Amino acid sequence: MNEQLNREDCEAVVQRLWPHLDGMLPDSDRERVIQHLESCAACQSHFDFAKAFLEAVAAAQPEETPNPALLERVLKALSGEGFAR
Amino acid sequence: MSGPGVENPRTTSARDAEFSALALPHLQAVSRIARALVQNDSDADDLVQETYLRAYRYWHTFDRATDCKRWLATICRNAFYDFKNAEGAVSSVEPEELESLAAVRVHKAAIEAGLGDMYARLDLGPAIMKAISALDPAFRAVVVLSDIEEFSYDEIASALGIPVGTVRSRLYRARRLLQEALMVYGLDAGFASASNSKMGNAK
């Protein structure tokens, strides 16, 4: 019975995986997820994997490299509208 | 009252200085957003230029209490829709809860393939950018705005002119597609960890 309840709880928790990681859950749901993760290593590992993915995506963007040609093009177009540098 | 062509030079100068200080620093971000919306660099540059032209023309409507990058993102989206005159078909999206469950399936598959620790072990940056580029534009836009530009769900909904529920659905689906693409990349590149691999025992 407990195992059945726990499985249902796991499903409810992993359904909230992305909203939780995005910080978009209401307080009551967030607390429930956090409490479950503290005692469920399997669910915690799913959340860790998804979190690592999000961190990898956030870090994937190459260093900001100014694009002088695009800036020049935009400034030239803006000057046609009366923009002065 | 000033009409076209008879603007006060001092006012114009102040406006241009403010535009330079607040709008132009977001050129790279607008460029990334444009590239998320269109398929090629040439179209993206056209979209960036059009975004800045519109921003300049309507600069008087910009609410200084709000974030300029998000305002520019909305203009960029409007310009994109005007260019394309339609959003285009978007493949159907599963309910959000199912997408979260799918993320768990991806994790299990990664473990079975010996890639459970791939984000810690591999430099996936170039593969991630390539996978993002390959996404359907509707999915690409939400994942770039959320996971790279750090917009909230509400801000993405506002910038793209779509309901928040659609933002969530597209975002979760996009993430799953990216995770699947990265797993394929890891396998193709031979990165599967032999010690972790359970491909032969997969249930």
Interface residues (C-beta under 8 A of the other chain):
Chain A: E11 V14 Q15 R16 L17 W18 P19 D22 M24 S45 H46 F49 A50 A52 F53 L54 E55 A56 V57 A58 A59 A60 Q61 P62 E64 T65 P66 N67 L70 L71 R73 V74 A77 L78 E81 G82 F83 A84 R85
Chain B: E7 T12 S13 D16 F19 S20 L24 L27 Q28 S31 R32 D45 V48 Q49 Y52 L53 Y56 R57 E96 E97 E99 S100 L101 A103 V104 H107 A110 G116 Y119 A120 L124 G125 P126 I128 M129 I132 V143 S146 D147 I148 E150 S152 Y153 R168 L171 Y172 R175 L178 Q179 L182
